[in-house]
Amino acid sequence: MSTLRHSGQSFSRTIAWCKHIFILFALVLLTSCATKPKQDYDVNYDFSVLKTFSQLSVEHTDDPLTADRINDGIKQALVNQGYVFKADNADFFVNYAFVTENKEKDSGLSIGLGSGTWGSNGGISLGTSIGIPLGSDTAKTQTIQIDIIDPADKRLIWRGNGQYHFDQGGEDKAKDINKTVATILAQFPPKK
């Protein structure tokens, strides 16, 4: 009788421990969905002279809503950083591009739970596997690339990119775009 009681208590502790592990794993999985933005730039360029900007328009896009959101996000992020928008004769041009991809993702997660007692007469072990669905088989990932161009010779002086994941459009996607654009441009000008 005491062996069964001990086995039940051990199983309960194992379940509690596995819940903590699952929560930790879920948090790691969620934070891994966001990627750190990347940048590259002309190491010989004097970025301190840049005060005003102008935006170049995207000629062709299949997603005008996203294009407008990115354009607005760039303008707002640069204004928040102290740059002044100027339609003509600006110190630098800003251009951007974006691509949306469907990426495969795991459809489930298996967790093995186990408990056991060992006595003088041998051992008892119990194990189980639980499948936890994580949603659809694909996730949409959008990569945004922002270019800073010197207007005098039309050469690229800085490039940053980042990405975010989304399931559908609307308000949540608009917020994710603004956050991604602001995170990319937080690297501009580069800290040498």
Contact map, one row per residue, 1 for C-alpha under 8 A:
111110000000000000000000000000000000000000000000000000000000000000000000000000000000000000000000000000000000000000000000000000000000000000000000000000000000000000000000000000000000000000000000
111111000000000000000000000000000000000000000000000000000000000000000000000000000000000000000000000000000000000000000000000000000000000000000000000000000000000000000000000000000000000000000000
111111100000000000000000000000000000000000000000000000000000000000000000000000000000000000000000000000000000000000000000000000000000000000000000000000000000000000000000000000000000000000000000
111111110000000000000000000000000000000000000000000000000000000000000000000000000000000000000000000000000000000000000000000000000000000000000000000000000000000000000000000000000000000000000000
111111111000000000000000000000000000000000000000000000000000000000000000000000000000000000000000000000000000000000000000000000000000000000000000000000000000000000000000000000000000000000000000
011111111100000000000000000000000000000000000000000000000000000000000000000000000000000000000000000000000000000000000000000000000000000000000000000000000000000000000000000000000000000000000000
001111111110000000000000000000000000000000000000000000000000000000000000000000000000000000000000000000000000000000111000000000000000000000000000000000000000000000000000000000000000000000000000
000111111111000000000000000000000000000000000000000000000000000000000000000000000000000000000000000000000000000000000000000000000000000000000000000000000000000000000000000000000000000000000000
000011111111100000000000000000000000000000000000000000000000000000000000000000000000000000000000000000000000000000000000000000000000000000000000000000000000000000000000000000000000000000000000
000001111111110000000000000000000000000000000000000000000000000000000000000000000000000000000000000000000000000000110000000000000000000000000000000000000000000000000000000000000000000000000000
000000111111111000000000000000000000000000000000000000000000000000000000000000000000000000000000000000000000000001110000000000000000000000000000000000000000000000000000000000000000000000000000
000000011111111100000000000000000000000000000000000000000000000000000000000000000000000000000000000000000000000000000000000000000000000000000000000000000000000000000000000000000000000000000000
000000001111111110000000000000000000000000000000000000000000000000000000000000000000000000000000000000000000000000000000000000000000000000000000000000000000000000000000000000000000000000000000
000000000111111111000000000000000000000000000000000000000000000000000000000000000000000000000000000000000000000011100000000000000000000000000000000000000000000000000000000000000000000000000000
000000000011111111100000000000000000000000000000000000000000000000000000000000000000000000000000000000000000000010000000000000000000000000000000000000000000000000000000000000000000000000000000
000000000001111111110000000000000000000000000000000000000000000000000000000000000000000000000000000000000000000000000000000000000000000000000000000000000000000000000000000000000000000000000000
000000000000111111111000000000000000000000000000000000000000000000000000000000000000000000000000000000000000000000000000000000000000000000000000000000000000000000000000000000000000000000000000
000000000000011111111100000000000000000000000000000000000000000000000000000000000000000000000000000000000000000010000000000000000000000000000000000000000000000000000000000000000000000000000000
000000000000001111111110000000000000000000000000000000000000000000000000000000000000000000000000000000000000000000000000000000000000000000000000000000000000000000000000000000000000000000000000
000000000000000111111111000000000000000000000000000000000000000000000000000000000000000000000000000000000000000000000000000000000000000000000000000000000000000000000000000000000000000000000000
000000000000000011111111100000000000000000000000000000000000000000000000000000000000000000000000000000000000000000000000000000000000000000000000000000000000000000000000000000000000000000000000
000000000000000001111111110000000000000000000000000000000000000000000000000000000000000000000000000000000000000000000000000000000000000000000000000000000000000000000000000000000000000000000000
000000000000000000111111111000000000000000000000000000000000000000000000000000000000000000000000000000000000000000000000000000000000000000000000000000000000000000000000000000000000000000000000
000000000000000000011111111100000000000000000000000000000000000000000000000000000000000000000000000000000000000000000000000000000000000000000000000000000000000000000000000000000000000000000000
000000000000000000001111111110000000000000000000000000000000000000000000000000000000000000000000000000000000000000000000000000000000000000000000000000000000000000000000000000000000000000000000
000000000000000000000111111111000000000000000000000000000000000000000000000000000000000000000000000000000000000000000000000000000000000000000000000000000000000000000000000000000000000000000000
000000000000000000000011111111100000000000000000000000000000000000000000000000000000000000000000000000000000000000000000000000000000000000000000000000000000000000000000000000000000000000000000
000000000000000000000001111111110000000000000000000000000000000000000000000000000000000000000000000000000000000000000000000000000000000000000000000000000000000000000000000000000000000000000000
000000000000000000000000111111111000000000000000000000000000000000000000000000000000000000000000000000000000000000000000000000000000000000000000000000000000000000000000000000000000000000000000
000000000000000000000000011111111100000000000000000000000000000000000000000000000000000000000000000000000000000000000000000000000000000000000000000000000000000000000000000000000000000000000000
000000000000000000000000001111111100000000000000000000000000000000000000000000000000000000000000000000000000000000000000000000000000000000000000000000000000000000000000000000000000000000000000
000000000000000000000000000111111110000000000000000000000000000000000000000000000000000000000000000000000000000000000000000000000000000000000000000000000000000000000000000000000000000000000000
000000000000000000000000000011111110000000000000000000000000000000000000000000000000000000000000000000000000000000000000000000000000000000000000000000000000000000011000000000000000000000000000
000000000000000000000000000001111111000000000000000000000000000000000000000000000000000000000000000000000000000000000000000000000000000000000000000000000000000000111000000000000000000000000000
000000000000000000000000000000011111100000000000000000000000000000000000000000000000000000000000000000000000000000000000000000000000000000000000000000000000000001110000000000000000000000000000
000000000000000000000000000000000111110000000000000000000000000000000000000000000000000000000000000000000000000000000000000000000000000000000000000000000000000001000000000000000000000000000000
000000000000000000000000000000000011111000000000000000000000000000000000000000000000000000000000000000000000000000000000000000000000000000000000000000000000000111100000000000000000001100000000
000000000000000000000000000000000001111100000000000000000000000000000000000000000000000000000000000000000000000000000000000000000000000000000000000000000000000111000000000000000000000100000000
000000000000000000000000000000000000111110000000000000000000000000000000000000000000000000000000000000000000000000000000000000000000000000000000000000000000011110000000000000000000000100100000
000000000000000000000000000000000000011111000000000000000000000000000000000000000000000000000000000000000000000000000000000000000000000000000000000000000000011100000000000000000000000000000000
000000000000000000000000000000000000001111100000000000000000000000000000000000000000000000000000000000000000000000000000000000000000000000000000000000000000111000000000000000000000000000000100
000000000000000000000000000000000000000111111000000000000000000000000000000000000000000000000000000000000000000000000000000000000000000000000000000000000001110000000000000000000000000000000000
000000000000000000000000000000000000000011111000000000000000000000000000000000000000000000000000000000000000000000000000000000000000000000000000000000000000000000000000000000000000000000000001
000000000000000000000000000000000000000001111100000000000000000000000000000000000000000000000000000000000000000000000000000000000000000000000000000000000000000000000000000000000000000000000000
000000000000000000000000000000000000000001111110000000000000000000000000000000000000000000000000000000000000000000000000000000000000000000000000000000000000100000000000000000000000000000000000
000000000000000000000000000000000000000000011111100000000000000000000000000000000000000000000000000000000000000000000000000000000000000000000000000000000000000000000000000000000000000000000000
000000000000000000000000000000000000000000001111110000000000000000000000000000000000000000000000000000000000000000000000000000000000000000000000000000000000000000000000000000000000000000001100
000000000000000000000000000000000000000000000111111000000000000000000000000000000000000000000000000000000000000000000000000000000000000000000000000000000000000000000000000000000000000000000000
000000000000000000000000000000000000000000000111111000000000000000000000000000000000000000100000000000000000000000000000000000000000000000000000000000000000000000000000000000000000000000000000
000000000000000000000000000000000000000000000011111110000000000000000000000000000000000000110000000000000000000000000000000000000000000000000000000000000000000000000000000000000000000000000000
000000000000000000000000000000000000000000000001111110000000000000000000000000000111000000100000000000000000000000000000000000000000000000000000000000000000000000000000000000000000000000000000
000000000000000000000000000000000000000000000000011111000000000000000000000000000011110001110000000000000000000000000000000000000000000000000000000000000000000000000000000000000000000000000000
000000000000000000000000000000000000000000000000011111100000000000000000000000000011111001111100000000000000000000000000000000000000000000000000000000000000000000000000000000000000000000000000
000000000000000000000000000000000000000000000000000111110000000000000000000000000000111101111100000000000000000000000000000000000000000000000000000000000000000000000000000000000000000000000000
000000000000000000000000000000000000000000000000000011111000000000000010001000000000001000001110000000000000000000000000000000000000000000000000000000000000000000000000000000000000000000000000
000000000000000000000000000000000000000000000000000001111100000000000000000000000000000000001110000000000000000000000000000000000000000000000000000000000000000000000000000000000000000000000000
000000000000000000000000000000000000000000000000000000111110000000000000000000000000000000000010000000000000000000000000000000000000000000000000000000000000000000000000000000000000000000000000
000000000000000000000000000000000000000000000000000000011111100000100000000000000000000000000011100000000000000000000000000000000000000000000000000000000000000000000000000000000000000000000000
000000000000000000000000000000000000000000000000000000001111100000000000000000000000000000000000000000000000000000000000000000000000000000000000000000000000000000000000000000000000000000000000
000000000000000000000000000000000000000000000000000000000111110000000000000000000000000000000000000000000000000000000000000000000000000000000000000000000000000000000000000000000000000000000000
000000000000000000000000000000000000000000000000000000000111111100100000000000000000000000000000000000000000000000000000000000000000000000000000000000000000000000000000000000000000000000000000
000000000000000000000000000000000000000000000000000000000001111100000000000000000000000000000000000000000000000000000000000000000000000000000000000000000000000000000000000000000000000000000000
000000000000000000000000000000000000000000000000000000000000111111100000000000000000000000000000000000000000000000000000000000000000000000000000000000000000000000000000000000000000000000000000
000000000000000000000000000000000000000000000000000000000000111111110000000000000000000000000000000000000000000000000000000000000000000000000000000000000000000000000000000000000000000000000000
000000000000000000000000000000000000000000000000000000000000001111111000000000000000000000000000000000000000000000000000000000000000000000000000000000000000000000000000000000000000000000000000
000000000000000000000000000000000000000000000000000000000000001111111100000000000000000000000000000000000000000000000000000000000000000000000000000000000000000000000000000001000000000000000000
000000000000000000000000000000000000000000000000000000000100101111111110000000000000000000000000000000000000000000000000000000000000000000000000000000000000000000000000000000000000000000000000
000000000000000000000000000000000000000000000000000000000000000111111111000000000000000000000000000000000000000000000000000000000000000000000000000000000000000000000000000000000000000000000000
000000000000000000000000000000000000000000000000000000000000000011111111100000000000000000000000000000000000000000000000000000000000000000000000000000000000000000000000000001001100000000000000
000000000000000000000000000000000000000000000000000000000000000001111111110000000000000000000000000000000000000000000000000000000000000000000000000000000000000000000000000000001100100000000000
000000000000000000000000000000000000000000000000000000100000000000111111111000000000000000000000000000000000000000000000000000000000000000000000000000000000000000000000000000000000000000000000
000000000000000000000000000000000000000000000000000000000000000000011111111100000000000000000000000000000000000000000000000000000000000000000000000000000000000000000000000000000000000000000000
000000000000000000000000000000000000000000000000000000000000000000001111111110000000000000000000000000000000000000000000000000000000000000000000000000000000000000000000000000001100110000000000
000000000000000000000000000000000000000000000000000000000000000000000111111111000000000000000000000000000000000000000000000000000000000000000000000000000000000000000000000000000100110010000000
000000000000000000000000000000000000000000000000000000100000000000000011111111100000100000000000000000000000000000000000000000000000000000000000000000000000000000000000000000000000000000000000
000000000000000000000000000000000000000000000000000000000000000000000001111111110000000000000000000000000000000000000000000000000000000000000000000000000000000000000000000000000000000000000000
000000000000000000000000000000000000000000000000000000000000000000000000111111111000000000000000000000000000000000000000000000000000000000000000000000000000000000000000000000000000110010000000
000000000000000000000000000000000000000000000000000000000000000000000000011111111111000000000000000000000000000000000000000000000000000000000000000000000000000000000000000000000000000010000000
000000000000000000000000000000000000000000000000000000000000000000000000001111111111100000000000000000000000000000000000000000000000000000000000000000000000000000000000000000000000000000000000
000000000000000000000000000000000000000000000000000000000000000000000000000111111110000000000000000000000000000000000000000000000000000000000000000000000000000000000000000000000000000000000000
000000000000000000000000000000000000000000000000000000000000000000000000000011111110000000000000000000000000000000000000000000000000000000000000000000000000000000000000000000000000000000000000
000000000000000000000000000000000000000000000000001000000000000000000000000001111111000000000000000000000000000000000000000000000000000000000000000000000000000000000000000000000000000000000000
000000000000000000000000000000000000000000000000001110000000000000000000000001111111100000000000000000000000000000000000000000000000000000000000000000000000000000000000000000000000000000000000
000000000000000000000000000000000000000000000000001110000000000000000000000001100111110000000000000000000000000000000000000000000000000000000000000000000000000000000000000000000000000000000000
000000000000000000000000000000000000000000000000000111000000000000000000001000100011111001000000000000000000000000000000000000000000000000000000000000000000000000000000000000000000000000000000
000000000000000000000000000000000000000000000000000111000000000000000000000000000001111111000000000000000000000000000000000000000000000000000000000000000000000000000000000000000000000000000000
000000000000000000000000000000000000000000000000000011100000000000000000000000000000111111000000000000000000000000000000000000000000000000000000000000000000000000000000000000000000000000000000
000000000000000000000000000000000000000000000000000001000000000000000000000000000000011111000000000000000000000000000000000000000000000000000000000000000000000000000000000000000000000000000000
000000000000000000000000000000000000000000000000000000000000000000000000000000000000011111100000000000000000000000000000000000000000000000000000000000000000000000000000000000000000000000000000
000000000000000000000000000000000000000000000000000111000000000000000000000000000000111111111000000000000000000000000000000000000000000000000000000000100000000000000000000000000000000000000000
000000000000000000000000000000000000000000000000111111000000000000000000000000000000000011111000000000000000000000000000000000000000000000000000000001100000000000000000000000000000000000000000
000000000000000000000000000000000000000000000000010111000000000000000000000000000000000001111100000000000000000000000000000000000000000000000000000111100000000000000000000000000000000000000000
000000000000000000000000000000000000000000000000000011110000000000000000000000000000000001111110000000000000000000000000000000000000000000000000000111100000000000000000000000000000000000000000
000000000000000000000000000000000000000000000000000011110000000000000000000000000000000000011111000000000000000000000000000000000000000000000000011110000000000000000000000000000000000000000000
000000000000000000000000000000000000000000000000000000111100000000000000000000000000000000001111100000000000000000000000000000000000000000000000011110000000000000000000000000000000000000000000
000000000000000000000000000000000000000000000000000000000100000000000000000000000000000000000111110000000000000000000000000000000000000000000001111000000000000000000000000000000000000000000000
000000000000000000000000000000000000000000000000000000000100000000000000000000000000000000000011111000000000000000000000000000000000000000000001110000000000000000000000000000000000000000000000
000000000000000000000000000000000000000000000000000000000000000000000000000000000000000000000001111100000000000000000000000000000000000000000111100000000000000000000000000000000000000000000000
000000000000000000000000000000000000000000000000000000000000000000000000000000000000000000000000111110000000000000000000000000000000000000000111000000000000000000000000000000000000000000000000
000000000000000000000000000000000000000000000000000000000000000000000000000000000000000000000000011111000000000000000000000000000000000000011110000000000000000000000000000000000000000000000000
000000000000000000000000000000000000000000000000000000000000000000000000000000000000000000000000001111100000000000000000000000000000000000011100000000000000000000000000000000000000000000000000
000000000000000000000000000000000000000000000000000000000000000000000000000000000000000000000000000111110000000000000000000000000000000001111000000000000000000000000000000000000000000000000000
000000000000000000000000000000000000000000000000000000000000000000000000000000000000000000000000000011111000000000000000000000000000000001111000000000000000000000000000000000000000000000000000
000000000000000000000000000000000000000000000000000000000000000000000000000000000000000000000000000001111100000000000000000000000000000011100000000000000000000000000000000000000000000000000000
000000000000000000000000000000000000000000000000000000000000000000000000000000000000000000000000000000111110000000000000000000000000000111100000000000000000000000000000000000000000000000000000
000000000000000000000000000000000000000000000000000000000000000000000000000000000000000000000000000000011111100000000000000000000000010010000000000000000000000000000000000000000000000000000000
000000000000000000000000000000000000000000000000000000000000000000000000000000000000000000000000000000001111100000000000000000000000111110000000000000000000000000000000000000000000000000000000
000000000000000000000000000000000000000000000000000000000000000000000000000000000000000000000000000000000111110000000000000000000011110000000000000000000000000000000000000000000000000000000000
000000000000000000000000000000000000000000000000000000000000000000000000000000000000000000000000000000000111111000000000000000000111110000000000000000000000000000000000000000000000000000000000
000000000000000000000000000000000000000000000000000000000000000000000000000000000000000000000000000000000001111100000000000000001111000000000000000000000000000000000000000000000000000000000000
000000000000000000000000000000000000000000000000000000000000000000000000000000000000000000000000000000000000111110000000000000011110000000000000000000000000000000000000000000000000000000000000
000000000000000000000000000000000000000000000000000000000000000000000000000000000000000000000000000000000000011111000000000000111100000000000000000000000000000000000000000000000000000000000000
000000000000011001000000000000000000000000000000000000000000000000000000000000000000000000000000000000000000001111100000000001111000000000000000000000000000000000000000000000000000000000000000
000000000010010000000000000000000000000000000000000000000000000000000000000000000000000000000000000000000000000111110000000011110000000000000000000000000000000000000000000000000000000000000000
000000100110010000000000000000000000000000000000000000000000000000000000000000000000000000000000000000000000000011111000000011100000000000000000000000000000000000000000000000000000000000000000
000000100110000000000000000000000000000000000000000000000000000000000000000000000000000000000000000000000000000001111100001111000000000000000000000000000000000000000000000000000000000000000000
000000100000000000000000000000000000000000000000000000000000000000000000000000000000000000000000000000000000000000111110001110000000000000000000000000000000000000000000000000000000000000000000
000000000000000000000000000000000000000000000000000000000000000000000000000000000000000000000000000000000000000000011111111100000000000000000000000000000000000000000000000000000000000000000000
000000000000000000000000000000000000000000000000000000000000000000000000000000000000000000000000000000000000000000001111111000000000000000000000000000000000000000000000000000000000000000000000
000000000000000000000000000000000000000000000000000000000000000000000000000000000000000000000000000000000000000000000111110000000000000000000000000000000000000000000000000000000000000000000000
000000000000000000000000000000000000000000000000000000000000000000000000000000000000000000000000000000000000000000000111111000000000000000000000000000000000000000000000000000000000000000000000
000000000000000000000000000000000000000000000000000000000000000000000000000000000000000000000000000000000000000000000111111100000000000000000000000000000000000000000000000000000000000000000000
000000000000000000000000000000000000000000000000000000000000000000000000000000000000000000000000000000000000000000011110111110000000000000000000000000000000000000000000000000000000000000000000
000000000000000000000000000000000000000000000000000000000000000000000000000000000000000000000000000000000000000000011100011111000000000000000000000000000000000000000000000000000000000000000000
000000000000000000000000000000000000000000000000000000000000000000000000000000000000000000000000000000000000000001111000001111100000000000000000000000000000000000000000000000000000000000000000
000000000000000000000000000000000000000000000000000000000000000000000000000000000000000000000000000000000000000011110000000111110000000000000000000000000000000000000000000000000000000000000000
000000000000000000000000000000000000000000000000000000000000000000000000000000000000000000000000000000000000000111100000000011111000000000000000000000000000000000000000000000000000000000000000
000000000000000000000000000000000000000000000000000000000000000000000000000000000000000000000000000000000000001111000000000001111100000000000000000000000000000000000000000000000000000000000000
000000000000000000000000000000000000000000000000000000000000000000000000000000000000000000000000000000000000011110000000000000111110000000000000000000000000000000000000000000000000000000000000
000000000000000000000000000000000000000000000000000000000000000000000000000000000000000000000000000000000000111100000000000000011111000000000000000000000000000000000000000000000000000000000000
000000000000000000000000000000000000000000000000000000000000000000000000000000000000000000000000000000000001111000000000000000001111100000000000000000000000000000000000000000000000000000000000
000000000000000000000000000000000000000000000000000000000000000000000000000000000000000000000000000000000001110000000000000000000111110000000000000000000000000000000000000000000000000000000000
000000000000000000000000000000000000000000000000000000000000000000000000000000000000000000000000000000000011100000000000000000000011111000000000000000000000000000000000000000000000000000000000
000000000000000000000000000000000000000000000000000000000000000000000000000000000000000000000000000000000111100000000000000000000001111100000000000000000000000000000000000000000000000000000000
000000000000000000000000000000000000000000000000000000000000000000000000000000000000000000000000000000000010000000000000000000000000111110000000000000000000000000000000000000000000000000000000
000000000000000000000000000000000000000000000000000000000000000000000000000000000000000000000000000000001010000000000000000000000000011111100000000000000000000000000000000000000000000000000000
000000000000000000000000000000000000000000000000000000000000000000000000000000000000000000000000000000011110000000000000000000000000001111100000000000000000000000000000000000000000000000000000
000000000000000000000000000000000000000000000000000000000000000000000000000000000000000000000000000001111000000000000000000000000000000111110000000000000000000000000000000000000000000000000000
000000000000000000000000000000000000000000000000000000000000000000000000000000000000000000000000000001111000000000000000000000000000000111111000000000000000000000001110000000000000000000000000
000000000000000000000000000000000000000000000000000000000000000000000000000000000000000000000000000111100000000000000000000000000000000001111100000000000000000000001110000000000000000000000000
000000000000000000000000000000000000000000000000000000000000000000000000000000000000000000000000000111100000000000000000000000000000000000111110000000000000000000111100000000000000000000000000
000000000000000000000000000000000000000000000000000000000000000000000000000000000000000000000000011110000000000000000000000000000000000000011111000000000000000000111100000000000000000000000000
000000000000000000000000000000000000000000000000000000000000000000000000000000000000000000000000011100000000000000000000000000000000000000001111100000000000000011110000000000000000000000000000
000000000000000000000000000000000000000000000000000000000000000000000000000000000000000000000001111000000000000000000000000000000000000000000111110000000000000011100000000000000001100000000000
000000000000000000000000000000000000000000000000000000000000000000000000000000000000000000000001110000000000000000000000000000000000000000000011111000000000001111000000000000000000000000000000
000000000000000000000000000000000000000000000000000000000000000000000000000000000000000000000111100000000000000000000000000000000000000000000001111100000000001110000000000000000000000100000000
000000000000000000000000000000000000000000000000000000000000000000000000000000000000000000000111000000000000000000000000000000000000000000000000111110000001111100000000000000000000000000000000
000000000000000000000000000000000000000000000000000000000000000000000000000000000000000000011110000000000000000000000000000000000000000000000000011111000001111000000000000000000000000000000000
000000000000000000000000000000000000000000000000000000000000000000000000000000000000000000011110000000000000000000000000000000000000000000000000001111100111110000000000000000000000000000000000
000000000000000000000000000000000000000000000000000000000000000000000000000000000000000000111000000000000000000000000000000000000000000000000000000111111111100000000000000000000000000000000000
000000000000000000000000000000000000000000000000000000000000000000000000000000000000000001111000000000000000000000000000000000000000000000000000000011111110000000000000000000000000000000000000
000000000000000000000000000000000000000000000000000000000000000000000000000000000000000000000000000000000000000000000000000000000000000000000000000001111100000000000000000000000000000000000000
000000000000000000000000000000000000000000000000000000000000000000000000000000000000000000000000000000000000000000000000000000000000000000000000000001111110000000000000000000000000000000000000
000000000000000000000000000000000000000000000000000000000000000000000000000000000000000000000000000000000000000000000000000000000000000000000000000011111111000000000000000000000000000000000000
000000000000000000000000000000000000000000000000000000000000000000000000000000000000000000000000000000000000000000000000000000000000000000000000000011101111100000000000000000000000000000000000
000000000000000000000000000000000000000001000000000000000000000000000000000000000000000000000000000000000000000000000000000000000000000000000000001111000111111000000000000000000000000000000000
000000000000000000000000000000000000000011001000000000000000000000000000000000000000000000000000000000000000000000000000000000000000000000000000001111000011111000000000000000000000000000000000
000000000000000000000000000000000000001111000000000000000000000000000000000000000000000000000000000000000000000000000000000000000000000000000000001110000001111100000000000000000000000000010000
000000000000000000000000000000000000001110000000000000000000000000000000000000000000000000000000000000000000000000000000000000000000000000000000111100000001111110000000000000000000000000000000
000000000000000000000000000000000000111100000000000000000000000000000000000000000000000000000000000000000000000000000000000000000000000000000000111000000000011111000000000000000000000110100000
000000000000000000000000000000000000111000000000000000000000000000000000000000000000000000000000000000000000000000000000000000000000000000000011110000000000001111100000000000000000000100000000
000000000000000000000000000000000011110000000000000000000000000000000000000000000000000000000000000000000000000000000000000000000000000000000011100000000000000111110000000000000001101100000000
000000000000000000000000000000000110100000000000000000000000000000000000000000000000000000000000000000000000000000000000000000000000000000001111000000000000000011111000000000000001000000000000
000000000000000000000000000000001110000000000000000000000000000000000000000000000000000000000000000000000000000000000000000000000000000000001110000000000000000001111100000000011001000000000000
000000000000000000000000000000001100000000000000000000000000000000000000000000000000000000000000000000000000000000000000000000000000000000111100000000000000000000111110000000000000000000000000
000000000000000000000000000000000000000000000000000000000000000000000000000000000000000000000000000000000000000000000000000000000000000000111100000000000000000000011111100010000000000000000000
000000000000000000000000000000000000000000000000000000000000000000000000000000000000000000000000000000000000000000000000000000000000000000110000000000000000000000001111100000000000000000000000
000000000000000000000000000000000000000000000000000000000000000000000000000000000000000000000000000000000000000000000000000000000000000000000000000000000000000000000111110010000000000000000000
000000000000000000000000000000000000000000000000000000000000000000000000000000000000000000000000000000000000000000000000000000000000000000000000000000000000000000000111111111000000000000000000
000000000000000000000000000000000000000000000000000000000000000000000000000000000000000000000000000000000000000000000000000000000000000000000000000000000000000000000001111111000000000000000000
000000000000000000000000000000000000000000000000000000000000000000000000000000000000000000000000000000000000000000000000000000000000000000000000000000000000000000000000111111100000000000000000
000000000000000000000000000000000000000000000000000000000000000000000000000000000000000000000000000000000000000000000000000000000000000000000000000000000000000000000000111111110000000000000000
000000000000000000000000000000000000000000000000000000000000000000000000000000000000000000000000000000000000000000000000000000000000000000000000000000000000000000000101111111111000000000000000
000000000000000000000000000000000000000000000000000000000000000001001000000000000000000000000000000000000000000000000000000000000000000000000000000000000000000000000000111111111100000000000000
000000000000000000000000000000000000000000000000000000000000000000000000000000000000000000000000000000000000000000000000000000000000000000000000000000000000000000000000001111111110000000000000
000000000000000000000000000000000000000000000000000000000000000000000000000000000000000000000000000000000000000000000000000000000000000000000000000000000000000000010000000111111111000000000000
000000000000000000000000000000000000000000000000000000000000000000001100100000000000000000000000000000000000000000000000000000000000000000000000000000000000000000010000000011111111100000000000
000000000000000000000000000000000000000000000000000000000000000000001100110000000000000000000000000000000000000000000000000000000000000000000000000000000000000000000000000001111111110000000000
000000000000000000000000000000000000000000000000000000000000000000000000000000000000000000000000000000000000000000000000000000000000000000000000000000000000000000000000000000111111111000000000
000000000000000000000000000000000000000000000000000000000000000000000000000000000000000000000000000000000000000000000000000000000000000000000001000000000000000001110000000000011111111100000000
000000000000000000000000000000000000000000000000000000000000000000000100110010000000000000000000000000000000000000000000000000000000000000000001000000000000000001000000000000001111111110000000
000000000000000000000000000000000000000000000000000000000000000000000000110010000000000000000000000000000000000000000000000000000000000000000000000000000000000000000000000000000111111111000000
000000000000000000000000000000000000100000000000000000000000000000000000000000000000000000000000000000000000000000000000000000000000000000000000000000000000000001000000000000000011111111100000
000000000000000000000000000000000000111000000000000000000000000000000000000000000000000000000000000000000000000000000000000000000000000000000000010000000000000111000000000000000001111111110000
000000000000000000000000000000000000000000000000000000000000000000000000010011000000000000000000000000000000000000000000000000000000000000000000000000000000000100000000000000000000111111111000
000000000000000000000000000000000000000000000000000000000000000000000000000000000000000000000000000000000000000000000000000000000000000000000000000000000000000000000000000000000000011111111000
000000000000000000000000000000000000001000000000000000000000000000000000000000000000000000000000000000000000000000000000000000000000000000000000000000000000000100000000000000000000001111111110
000000000000000000000000000000000000000000000000000000000000000000000000000000000000000000000000000000000000000000000000000000000000000000000000000000000000010000000000000000000000000111111110
000000000000000000000000000000000000000000000010000000000000000000000000000000000000000000000000000000000000000000000000000000000000000000000000000000000000000000000000000000000000000011111110
000000000000000000000000000000000000000010000010000000000000000000000000000000000000000000000000000000000000000000000000000000000000000000000000000000000000000000000000000000000000000000111111
000000000000000000000000000000000000000000000000000000000000000000000000000000000000000000000000000000000000000000000000000000000000000000000000000000000000000000000000000000000000000000111111
000000000000000000000000000000000000000000100000000000000000000000000000000000000000000000000000000000000000000000000000000000000000000000000000000000000000000000000000000000000000000000000111
